């Protein structure tokens, strides 16, 4: 999670190019022993950079999981949303 957010901030264009060619998935930091999630803003930044899979701690119902649920309701809850062109 930390490295992914650093890439998004420091070299966004290069990371977007990488994400066009490869699948990227980001996990919550291993330091999140309380099953918390990254902030909803951080998840939106990762999605905006082209990250295809952002893993969340679903057992924690917070703003981030609500945002995730709303994001996937766009496509009838089928499990994916087509990525807009980067």
CORMO-V807143 format. One line per field, one symbol per residue. phi: phi as a letter, one per 40 degrees, with the letter a starting at -180 (. if undefined). burial: + if it has 9 or more other ideal C-beta (glycine too) atoms within 8 Angstrom, else -. A space follows every 10 residues. Layout:
phi: ???
burial: ???
This chain:
phi: .ccccccccc adcccccccc bbcbbbbddc ccccgcbccc cccccccccg ccbbcbcccb cbdccccdcc dccdbgfcha bccccc
burial: +--++-++-- -+--++-++- ---+++-+-- -+----++-- -++++++-++ +--+-++--+ ---+++++-- ++--+----- ------
